[in-house]
Amino acid sequence: MKSGMLRGLAAFCVAAMAMGTPALAAGTLYDCKMDTKNPRGWVSPRINIVFDDQGKVSVIDSVTLYFLERPAQARAVRQGDNIRLSWNIAGARDSRGARVPTMRYIANLNQSTKKIRVVAKPVGAPQRWSKTGTCRTKTS
């Protein structure tokens, strides 16, 4: 059931971005392809970051759509060409149904080079997953 919902939400987001919906018209979209050989894990192979014209930032990827069933709201801090983003996923369950600690995400995006690095870490645990990638910018 969740995989069908995930595919539907992902298709909706892709279609909305391609059509230039009013919510995205005045903002900027970073479409980021992560360097990955294994598409599984806590960092998605493709991540979209949306900066709207009112200063809100959303992250849309397969992990947020699966667990939150909607884009995640992110915080962004700009320093020169670099943007540091952070967002959380709380209440997730692993493939065996066991509750997973809140996942904290931190991404560093360089606006000049379009390079991104994303780290996912469960709060209070030593594990972490990270990937790097390259983004394309789309504006309206």
N, C-alpha and C positions, 0 to 999 in steps of 0.2 A: 504494500500500500504506500509506504513512504517513498519508494523509488519512483513510482508513477507520479506522485505529488511533486517530487524533486524535479523530474523531467518537465512537468507542466510549468512550475515556477521558473525554472531556468529558461524555458522557451519564451515565457511571457517577458522576462527581463531582457532577453536578447532582442525580442521584437520591439519592445518599448524603446530600447536604446537606439535601434536601427531607424525607427520612425522619428526620432527627435521629439519626443513627447514634451509638453509644456514644462513638466517638472525638471527636465534636463536641458531645456532650450537655452537658458542663460548660464548654465554651469559648465563644468569641465569633467570629463570622464577619462580615467586612466584604465585602459584595458591591458592587464598585465599577464603575460605568459611566463609561468615559472619554469625554471630549468629542473625537470624531474624525469626520472626514468620509471618511477613508481607512482602512479596517480593516487594511490591510497595514502592515508595519513591525515594529519591535522592541518597541513598546509595544502590548499587546493592547487591543482595544476594551472588554473586560470582564476585570476582575482580581478574584479572590477571595483574601482574606487570612484565615487561620485561626490564632487564638491558642488553643492547647489548655490544659487545666487543669494541665498540668505545665510550663508556661512555654515550650513549643516553638511556633515560628511557621512556617507553611507558606504559600507563594504558589502559587495554581493559576490558570493562564491558558493561552491557546492556545500561546504561545511556549514555556513550560516543558513543557507536555504534548507538544508536537511534538519538541523537541530532547532533553529529559531523559526523556520518557515517564513522568513522575511529577511530583508537586508539588516545588517547590524549597524547601529549608530556608533560612529567612531569619534574620538577626540583627535584633533590635529594641532601640532605646534610647528610653526615655520621658523626656520633659521637660515636665512639666505636662500640658496637653492634647495635646501633639504627640508623635507616635511617628515616629522615623526608622528605616526598614527598609532593609536591604541584602541582596542575593543575587547570585549569579553563574550564568552559563550558559557552561560551557567545552566545547570540542570541536565547536561548531556549524559547519555548512557552509551557504554561500549557495545561491541558486537555480541557480547554475552548477556547484555541487559543490566550490567552492574553500573551504578552511578559513577560518573567521572567527575573529579574536582573541576571547579570552574577553570576554563581554559582562558588564559590571558594572551592576547596577540599584540605584538609590537612590530611595526613595519617602518622602515626607513626608505623614503622615496626621494631620489635626486631628480629635480625637475629639469635640469640641463641635460643629463646623460640618459634620463628615463630608466635608470636602473633601480631595482627595488630589492630589499632583503626583508623577509618575513620570518619571525620567530613565534612559535606557539609553545606555551609552557603551562602545565597544570599548576595552579596555585598550591603551594605547600609540598610540591614533589620535585625531585631532581631531574626528571626527564624533560627533554625539549626537542622540538623539531624545527628545522629551519630550511629555507630555500631562497635562492636568488632568482631574479628574472628581469625581463625587459618589458617596458610598458609603451603603449601607443596612446597618444592624446587625441581626444575627440572633443571639439567644442561646437557650440551653436551660436 
